[in-house]
Amino acid sequence: MKRIIALGPFVWLIIHYAVPWGYVKFCTPPGFIGFLESILLINAPHCEALRYTLSLSSYNIKCMWIVWGATILGYLTNNLSVKIPDNKT
């Protein structure tokens, strides 16, 4: 289970890097004719899936940073005796 938790974020990083390349290749052909084709490809299922995957990977990477930050903060407070300030005034 620890391997899945450790490797999962890197899979999302690879997906987030690779999807825009696929979108450019399959959904936005080069040139003026490609511009006209892209108008028709906007709602193509594979283009919508690529956009959704990019959005999902962005969300998961954002959550990954939050989890990593909370993990580091928890480690610091529990193992290194770092104290969280008490804001009672």
Buried (B, 14 or more C-beta within 10 A) or exposed (E): EEEEEEEEBEEBBEBBEBBEEBBEEEBBBEEEEEEEBBEEBEEEEEBEEBBEBBEBBEEBBEEBEEEEEEEEEEEEEEEEEEEEEEEEE
